[in-house]
Each structure stands twice: as structure tokens, then as C-alpha cells.
Amino acid sequence: MSTRRQALWSLASLTGLTQADPLDATLAHAQQRWQPRLAGWAGWAGDGGRAQALASARRWMLRPGDDGGALAAEVRAEQAREGHQAQHLSLRGALGDRVPALYLRPHGPGPHPAVLLLHDHGARFDLGKDKLIRPMTPSAAAEAWAARYFDGAFVGETLVNAGFAVLAIDALGWGERSRPAFAKDDQQALANHLMQLGHSWAGVIASDDLRAHRWLREQPEVDPTRVAVLGFSMGALRAWQLAAVCDEVAACVAAHWMCTREGLLRPGEHTLQGQSAFSMMHPGLAAELDHPDVAALIAPRPLLLFGSPQDRLFPWDAVQHAWQQLGRAWPARGALRTEVSADGHRFGRAAQAQATAWLQQQLR
């Protein structure tokens, strides 16, 4: 916003003129009238309403006709590590492009349980999969990210040391699928380019995640019935939305991204700032389903959610409201677990240990 506009906005605020702002009034009126068509589908009872909600979620969230596609992997590099093998892979994405990935395989023939790891947004685009799995070559940036959000512990190493095979990919726009100097203000151009071609950025990301999960299930050393998903921040959104539309996801861990849509549309909330929402917004979905409505499609499969009152990105009352709604979808509450953290928007060693132990229990 220009200095002149800031001054005018401040003046309008002081004089009370913003109370009559037609744009704000229109948005407030629209939000008051907003009622997703399939909200609380079938009273969360899981009857025929679930099939309708699932069809709607798949229609709005995935590229048309995308069922995971035919997958092939090119091994670009391998590295022996303590207790496991690391591979730098190239998969095929939903748009036919190359999707770089890191794969950790425990020693031994298996079959191993496995986890698809989904990275965050973080307004940091030069890093993607290597936010979660230590890269092949030393990276000060990746180490700093792990120190900032994960207590210095790469989540992939936590899981592979516990016996899980682990895969992480670069979402479109991050890591090796970005470009030098790509910044927050470039997101609108990427999103618009895709929309002009009949795609959505969030839909491409969701379809690539679906393909990655299928690839992981097809590995001979992996037990295809025990392949979970785990994500942090935007990766948590990616995790529960993938688990919702893919019945083959055996369990889901989503750390610090679950909230009602109403909570995220309050003035000043982070989804209304900058351009980051383009990567997490599926056009048309909000007219039919709220976020808890989508995540409820995971039931009765296991779901573990982490949240924090100190997380400044999500209003705590709206997080709790979403959790309460989800509680109605799981008749056996043991399959739905919510963990309250005092660490804010982080997924540190203690939370990783909780998630790992929970996955071991669910996938045994």
C-alpha cells in the first residue's frame, strides 16, 4: 500500500468512514450468508451424504480425471546413511513435469510401513522436500529451517530411524520446482498462469501428492496397506486433504493447519495477506464444504492433529471449533486424537516423538 493510501486509510479510520466502506460491507454480508451446500454432510453420520461429499471434494481438489496416473521413477543419486539408504528421485507430476523427490529406505527387505512427508509453505521457496529430509549435499539453509521449526531434527530422519520408509517431494513452486529469487509477490503470477490454462495451483499440488502416495505404496519394500501421510503447516493441509480423497492413506498426522473457514476470513488473518492463499485454495470448494467437512472424510481412519494457542497463524477458538466438529465424525474417539502444544507454529522433537509413536501404534 502506498504512503498516500496508508494516510487516507488512517484518516478514514479516525473519522469512522470505514464503517460505511461498501467493499467491507459487501464482504461481511457475503460471509454472513455463506453456507456450504454440503456442510455437516448427513449430520456426520457417514451415510449417503459421505459419497456426495467425497465426490465434491475430489472434483474441486484434484485435476479432472487424475487417479494418480502411471508412475515411473528415475534414480538421480544414492547415498548410504547410518541405518538407511537415501535416494534422490525424479517422479512424473500431474502436469507431466519432473517432480524431484527424496526417498529414505530402512535397511532390510521389509515390508516396511511408510510415510509420505509434505512440506510447509513458509514463504521460503528455495527449499521444499529438504525442509523435512536432509538433502544429499550439505545445506546451511535446510539446517537453519530444521533448527527454526523442528528443534534441529529433520522429520524424515526421525521416522526412518523408527523403521518407516519416507518420501518427500517438491510441491510446484518450491525447491527444484521453483526458480532463483522466486518470492511471495511472484505467487499471483504462477497461480494466474495455471488458472488461465484451466488448472489451479492448489489442485496441481494435491494431484502431485496423490501420485507420490501411490508411488510409495507400489514400492516392493513397502507394505501398501501401511502408508500414512504427515505434514506441517501447509503440509498439514496437504496431508488431511490427501487423506480425505484417497482411501489408501492408512493414517494422517496434520500439525498446525486445521481451522474453520470463518476463522481464517476474519480481518487481519494471514490468509487475507499477501498471496500465499493461492497455493491452498481450491476454487469452488468453499461453496460446498468447510475445512472440517473435508477432513471428516478421513473417518474412521486414524487422524492426529496438533494445534497451539500460541500459533499466531490460526485463531485458537476457530481451531477448537474445527476439532469439535471433527469429533462428531469419529464414533470411536481413539482414532481421532488432538494434541495441544505450547510451542506455537512448530513441530519440534517432542511432537515428532509423539507422532512417531502414534503412527507405530496405528500401523502395526
Secondary structure as a PSIPRED ss2 file (coil, helix, strand):
# PSIPRED VFORMAT (PSIPRED V4.0)

   1 M C   1.000  0.000  0.000
   2 S C   1.000  0.000  0.000
   3 T H   0.000  1.000  0.000
   4 R H   0.000  1.000  0.000
   5 R H   0.000  1.000  0.000
   6 Q H   0.000  1.000  0.000
   7 A H   0.000  1.000  0.000
   8 L H   0.000  1.000  0.000
   9 W H   0.000  1.000  0.000
  10 S H   0.000  1.000  0.000
  11 L H   0.000  1.000  0.000
  12 A H   0.000  1.000  0.000
  13 S H   0.000  1.000  0.000
  14 L H   0.000  1.000  0.000
  15 T H   0.000  1.000  0.000
  16 G C   1.000  0.000  0.000
  17 L H   0.000  1.000  0.000
  18 T H   0.000  1.000  0.000
  19 Q H   0.000  1.000  0.000
  20 A H   0.000  1.000  0.000
  21 D C   1.000  0.000  0.000
  22 P H   0.000  1.000  0.000
  23 L H   0.000  1.000  0.000
  24 D H   0.000  1.000  0.000
  25 A H   0.000  1.000  0.000
  26 T H   0.000  1.000  0.000
  27 L H   0.000  1.000  0.000
  28 A H   0.000  1.000  0.000
  29 H H   0.000  1.000  0.000
  30 A H   0.000  1.000  0.000
  31 Q H   0.000  1.000  0.000
  32 Q H   0.000  1.000  0.000
  33 R H   0.000  1.000  0.000
  34 W C   1.000  0.000  0.000
  35 Q C   1.000  0.000  0.000
  36 P C   1.000  0.000  0.000
  37 R C   1.000  0.000  0.000
  38 L C   1.000  0.000  0.000
  39 A C   1.000  0.000  0.000
  40 G C   1.000  0.000  0.000
  41 W H   0.000  1.000  0.000
  42 A H   0.000  1.000  0.000
  43 G H   0.000  1.000  0.000
  44 W H   0.000  1.000  0.000
  45 A C   1.000  0.000  0.000
  46 G C   1.000  0.000  0.000
  47 D C   1.000  0.000  0.000
  48 G H   0.000  1.000  0.000
  49 G H   0.000  1.000  0.000
  50 R H   0.000  1.000  0.000
  51 A H   0.000  1.000  0.000
  52 Q H   0.000  1.000  0.000
  53 A H   0.000  1.000  0.000
  54 L H   0.000  1.000  0.000
  55 A H   0.000  1.000  0.000
  56 S H   0.000  1.000  0.000
  57 A H   0.000  1.000  0.000
  58 R H   0.000  1.000  0.000
  59 R H   0.000  1.000  0.000
  60 W H   0.000  1.000  0.000
  61 M H   0.000  1.000  0.000
  62 L C   1.000  0.000  0.000
  63 R C   1.000  0.000  0.000
  64 P C   1.000  0.000  0.000
  65 G C   1.000  0.000  0.000
  66 D C   1.000  0.000  0.000
  67 D C   1.000  0.000  0.000
  68 G C   1.000  0.000  0.000
  69 G C   1.000  0.000  0.000
  70 A C   1.000  0.000  0.000
  71 L C   1.000  0.000  0.000
  72 A C   1.000  0.000  0.000
  73 A C   1.000  0.000  0.000
  74 E E   0.000  0.000  1.000
  75 V E   0.000  0.000  1.000
  76 R E   0.000  0.000  1.000
  77 A E   0.000  0.000  1.000
  78 E E   0.000  0.000  1.000
  79 Q E   0.000  0.000  1.000
  80 A E   0.000  0.000  1.000
  81 R E   0.000  0.000  1.000
  82 E C   1.000  0.000  0.000
  83 G C   1.000  0.000  0.000
  84 H E   0.000  0.000  1.000
  85 Q E   0.000  0.000  1.000
  86 A E   0.000  0.000  1.000
  87 Q E   0.000  0.000  1.000
  88 H E   0.000  0.000  1.000
  89 L E   0.000  0.000  1.000
  90 S E   0.000  0.000  1.000
  91 L E   0.000  0.000  1.000
  92 R E   0.000  0.000  1.000
  93 G C   1.000  0.000  0.000
  94 A C   1.000  0.000  0.000
  95 L C   1.000  0.000  0.000
  96 G C   1.000  0.000  0.000
  97 D C   1.000  0.000  0.000
  98 R E   0.000  0.000  1.000
  99 V E   0.000  0.000  1.000
 100 P E   0.000  0.000  1.000
 101 A E   0.000  0.000  1.000
 102 L E   0.000  0.000  1.000
 103 Y E   0.000  0.000  1.000
 104 L E   0.000  0.000  1.000
 105 R E   0.000  0.000  1.000
 106 P E   0.000  0.000  1.000
 107 H C   1.000  0.000  0.000
 108 G C   1.000  0.000  0.000
 109 P C   1.000  0.000  0.000
 110 G C   1.000  0.000  0.000
 111 P C   1.000  0.000  0.000
 112 H E   0.000  0.000  1.000
 113 P E   0.000  0.000  1.000
 114 A E   0.000  0.000  1.000
 115 V E   0.000  0.000  1.000
 116 L E   0.000  0.000  1.000
 117 L E   0.000  0.000  1.000
 118 L E   0.000  0.000  1.000
 119 H C   1.000  0.000  0.000
 120 D C   1.000  0.000  0.000
 121 H C   1.000  0.000  0.000
 122 G C   1.000  0.000  0.000
 123 A C   1.000  0.000  0.000
 124 R C   1.000  0.000  0.000
 125 F C   1.000  0.000  0.000
 126 D C   1.000  0.000  0.000
 127 L C   1.000  0.000  0.000
 128 G C   1.000  0.000  0.000
 129 K H   0.000  1.000  0.000
 130 D H   0.000  1.000  0.000
 131 K H   0.000  1.000  0.000
 132 L C   1.000  0.000  0.000
 133 I C   1.000  0.000  0.000
 134 R C   1.000  0.000  0.000
 135 P C   1.000  0.000  0.000
 136 M C   1.000  0.000  0.000
 137 T C   1.000  0.000  0.000
 138 P C   1.000  0.000  0.000
 139 S C   1.000  0.000  0.000
 140 A H   0.000  1.000  0.000
 141 A H   0.000  1.000  0.000
 142 A H   0.000  1.000  0.000
 143 E H   0.000  1.000  0.000
 144 A H   0.000  1.000  0.000
 145 W H   0.000  1.000  0.000
 146 A H   0.000  1.000  0.000
 147 A H   0.000  1.000  0.000
 148 R H   0.000  1.000  0.000
 149 Y H   0.000  1.000  0.000
 150 F H   0.000  1.000  0.000
 151 D C   1.000  0.000  0.000
 152 G C   1.000  0.000  0.000
 153 A C   1.000  0.000  0.000
 154 F C   1.000  0.000  0.000
 155 V H   0.000  1.000  0.000
 156 G H   0.000  1.000  0.000
 157 E H   0.000  1.000  0.000
 158 T H   0.000  1.000  0.000
 159 L H   0.000  1.000  0.000
 160 V H   0.000  1.000  0.000
 161 N C   1.000  0.000  0.000
 162 A C   1.000  0.000  0.000
 163 G C   1.000  0.000  0.000
 164 F C   1.000  0.000  0.000
 165 A E   0.000  0.000  1.000
 166 V E   0.000  0.000  1.000
 167 L E   0.000  0.000  1.000
 168 A E   0.000  0.000  1.000
 169 I E   0.000  0.000  1.000
 170 D C   1.000  0.000  0.000
 171 A C   1.000  0.000  0.000
 172 L C   1.000  0.000  0.000
 173 G C   1.000  0.000  0.000
 174 W C   1.000  0.000  0.000
 175 G H   0.000  1.000  0.000
 176 E H   0.000  1.000  0.000
 177 R H   0.000  1.000  0.000
 178 S C   1.000  0.000  0.000
 179 R C   1.000  0.000  0.000
 180 P C   1.000  0.000  0.000
 181 A C   1.000  0.000  0.000
 182 F C   1.000  0.000  0.000
 183 A C   1.000  0.000  0.000
 184 K H   0.000  1.000  0.000
 185 D H   0.000  1.000  0.000
 186 D H   0.000  1.000  0.000
 187 Q H   0.000  1.000  0.000
 188 Q H   0.000  1.000  0.000
 189 A H   0.000  1.000  0.000
 190 L H   0.000  1.000  0.000
 191 A H   0.000  1.000  0.000
 192 N H   0.000  1.000  0.000
 193 H H   0.000  1.000  0.000
 194 L H   0.000  1.000  0.000
 195 M H   0.000  1.000  0.000
 196 Q H   0.000  1.000  0.000
 197 L C   1.000  0.000  0.000
 198 G C   1.000  0.000  0.000
 199 H C   1.000  0.000  0.000
 200 S C   1.000  0.000  0.000
 201 W H   0.000  1.000  0.000
 202 A H   0.000  1.000  0.000
 203 G H   0.000  1.000  0.000
 204 V H   0.000  1.000  0.000
 205 I H   0.000  1.000  0.000
 206 A H   0.000  1.000  0.000
 207 S H   0.000  1.000  0.000
 208 D H   0.000  1.000  0.000
 209 D H   0.000  1.000  0.000
 210 L H   0.000  1.000  0.000
 211 R H   0.000  1.000  0.000
 212 A H   0.000  1.000  0.000
 213 H H   0.000  1.000  0.000
 214 R H   0.000  1.000  0.000
 215 W H   0.000  1.000  0.000
 216 L H   0.000  1.000  0.000
 217 R H   0.000  1.000  0.000
 218 E C   1.000  0.000  0.000
 219 Q C   1.000  0.000  0.000
 220 P C   1.000  0.000  0.000
 221 E C   1.000  0.000  0.000
 222 V E   0.000  0.000  1.000
 223 D E   0.000  0.000  1.000
 224 P E   0.000  0.000  1.000
 225 T E   0.000  0.000  1.000
 226 R E   0.000  0.000  1.000
 227 V E   0.000  0.000  1.000
 228 A E   0.000  0.000  1.000
 229 V E   0.000  0.000  1.000
 230 L E   0.000  0.000  1.000
 231 G E   0.000  0.000  1.000
 232 F E   0.000  0.000  1.000
 233 S C   1.000  0.000  0.000
 234 M H   0.000  1.000  0.000
 235 G H   0.000  1.000  0.000
 236 A H   0.000  1.000  0.000
 237 L H   0.000  1.000  0.000
 238 R H   0.000  1.000  0.000
 239 A H   0.000  1.000  0.000
 240 W H   0.000  1.000  0.000
 241 Q H   0.000  1.000  0.000
 242 L H   0.000  1.000  0.000
 243 A H   0.000  1.000  0.000
 244 A H   0.000  1.000  0.000
 245 V H   0.000  1.000  0.000
 246 C C   1.000  0.000  0.000
 247 D C   1.000  0.000  0.000
 248 E C   1.000  0.000  0.000
 249 V C   1.000  0.000  0.000
 250 A C   1.000  0.000  0.000
 251 A C   1.000  0.000  0.000
 252 C E   0.000  0.000  1.000
 253 V E   0.000  0.000  1.000
 254 A E   0.000  0.000  1.000
 255 A E   0.000  0.000  1.000
 256 H C   1.000  0.000  0.000
 257 W C   1.000  0.000  0.000
 258 M C   1.000  0.000  0.000
 259 C C   1.000  0.000  0.000
 260 T C   1.000  0.000  0.000
 261 R H   0.000  1.000  0.000
 262 E H   0.000  1.000  0.000
 263 G H   0.000  1.000  0.000
 264 L H   0.000  1.000  0.000
 265 L C   1.000  0.000  0.000
 266 R C   1.000  0.000  0.000
 267 P C   1.000  0.000  0.000
 268 G C   1.000  0.000  0.000
 269 E C   1.000  0.000  0.000
 270 H H   0.000  1.000  0.000
 271 T H   0.000  1.000  0.000
 272 L H   0.000  1.000  0.000
 273 Q C   1.000  0.000  0.000
 274 G C   1.000  0.000  0.000
 275 Q C   1.000  0.000  0.000
 276 S H   0.000  1.000  0.000
 277 A H   0.000  1.000  0.000
 278 F H   0.000  1.000  0.000
 279 S H   0.000  1.000  0.000
 280 M H   0.000  1.000  0.000
 281 M C   1.000  0.000  0.000
 282 H C   1.000  0.000  0.000
 283 P C   1.000  0.000  0.000
 284 G C   1.000  0.000  0.000
 285 L H   0.000  1.000  0.000
 286 A H   0.000  1.000  0.000
 287 A H   0.000  1.000  0.000
 288 E C   1.000  0.000  0.000
 289 L C   1.000  0.000  0.000
 290 D C   1.000  0.000  0.000
 291 H H   0.000  1.000  0.000
 292 P H   0.000  1.000  0.000
 293 D H   0.000  1.000  0.000
 294 V H   0.000  1.000  0.000
 295 A H   0.000  1.000  0.000
 296 A H   0.000  1.000  0.000
 297 L H   0.000  1.000  0.000
 298 I H   0.000  1.000  0.000
 299 A C   1.000  0.000  0.000
 300 P C   1.000  0.000  0.000
 301 R C   1.000  0.000  0.000
 302 P C   1.000  0.000  0.000
 303 L E   0.000  0.000  1.000
 304 L E   0.000  0.000  1.000
 305 L E   0.000  0.000  1.000
 306 F E   0.000  0.000  1.000
 307 G E   0.000  0.000  1.000
 308 S C   1.000  0.000  0.000
 309 P C   1.000  0.000  0.000
 310 Q C   1.000  0.000  0.000
 311 D C   1.000  0.000  0.000
 312 R C   1.000  0.000  0.000
 313 L C   1.000  0.000  0.000
 314 F C   1.000  0.000  0.000
 315 P C   1.000  0.000  0.000
 316 W H   0.000  1.000  0.000
 317 D H   0.000  1.000  0.000
 318 A H   0.000  1.000  0.000
 319 V H   0.000  1.000  0.000
 320 Q H   0.000  1.000  0.000
 321 H H   0.000  1.000  0.000
 322 A H   0.000  1.000  0.000
 323 W H   0.000  1.000  0.000
 324 Q H   0.000  1.000  0.000
 325 Q H   0.000  1.000  0.000
 326 L H   0.000  1.000  0.000
 327 G H   0.000  1.000  0.000
 328 R C   1.000  0.000  0.000
 329 A C   1.000  0.000  0.000
 330 W C   1.000  0.000  0.000
 331 P C   1.000  0.000  0.000
 332 A C   1.000  0.000  0.000
 333 R H   0.000  1.000  0.000
 334 G H   0.000  1.000  0.000
 335 A H   0.000  1.000  0.000
 336 L E   0.000  0.000  1.000
 337 R E   0.000  0.000  1.000
 338 T E   0.000  0.000  1.000
 339 E E   0.000  0.000  1.000
 340 V E   0.000  0.000  1.000
 341 S C   1.000  0.000  0.000
 342 A C   1.000  0.000  0.000
 343 D C   1.000  0.000  0.000
 344 G C   1.000  0.000  0.000
 345 H C   1.000  0.000  0.000
 346 R C   1.000  0.000  0.000
 347 F C   1.000  0.000  0.000
 348 G C   1.000  0.000  0.000
 349 R H   0.000  1.000  0.000
 350 A H   0.000  1.000  0.000
 351 A H   0.000  1.000  0.000
 352 Q H   0.000  1.000  0.000
 353 A H   0.000  1.000  0.000
 354 Q H   0.000  1.000  0.000
 355 A H   0.000  1.000  0.000
 356 T H   0.000  1.000  0.000
 357 A H   0.000  1.000  0.000
 358 W H   0.000  1.000  0.000
 359 L H   0.000  1.000  0.000
 360 Q H   0.000  1.000  0.000
 361 Q H   0.000  1.000  0.000
 362 Q H   0.000  1.000  0.000
 363 L C   1.000  0.000  0.000
 364 R C   1.000  0.000  0.000
